[in-house]
Amino acid sequence: MKGKFTLRCATWNVHRAKGTDGRRDPARVEAVIADVIAPIKPDILALQEADEEFRPHRSILDLASIAQATGLISVHDRLDLRWGPESDGFLGTVLLLSARLTCGHADVIDLPGHCHRGAIAVETCCDDVSLRVISTHLSLAQPLRVIQMRILGQYLRRRPPMQTIFLGDFNEWRPWGGLMFHRKVVGTDLRGPARATFPSRRPVLPLDRILTDAGGYVRSAKTLLTPTTRLASDHLPLCGEVTVL
């Protein structure tokens, strides 16, 4: 392993492009990504609720426009990494990476719940360091979130050991976390600060997180709070820098 480096990460639940004014406007979401998120130059961008809620889970956003604005590339180039041919991601979870991250093994992971949930896991390499990125959107109910994180932990045990970055909408409202983040559930120690991202007009709950393990840490975590981010979704975008060891 050659030293350590930092990756800029961002995650945003775009609420299927429905803003706090009740209006659905994909172009407004794309403009926020171009004007607010792209300037921080993220290496990793995770979006949740970026496909339609019901089958066939059609795409909502113009990923080509997002790629042009951010310089990021969707990892969902294979059909088996999407829900179906009309989707951009898996159950609304879309993951984009910078060209400095070389993509390797990738999986979608089904998670149980009253509402079908899922995750996308990608193993990458940067500066000869192996790294895993998992983006997900978990259930509202705490017992289900514990089960879902346990499944993700079991997935990690089946894959080669490497530092993992988790990011997405975890729906865990307590700043100190809960059982779902415990090492006995996930099988690894996750760390990362809690920042209030919901509701976007007056954020009080840290539902969206950027976390990492294996001695890495998250720094400079902050919500992107602007008039346009308050309006475009009921969640605020969250960004942070992850140190990779």
Beta strands, then each sheet from edge to edge (+ up, - down):
strand 1: 5-13
strand 2: 44-48
strand 3: 73-74
strand 4: 94-97
strand 5: 102-111
strand 6: 117-126
strand 7: 129-137
strand 8: 163-169
strand 9: 208-212
strand 10: 217-223
strand 11: 238-244
sheet 1: 3+ 4- 2+ 1+ 11- 10+
sheet 2: 5+ 6- 7+ 8+ 9-
end
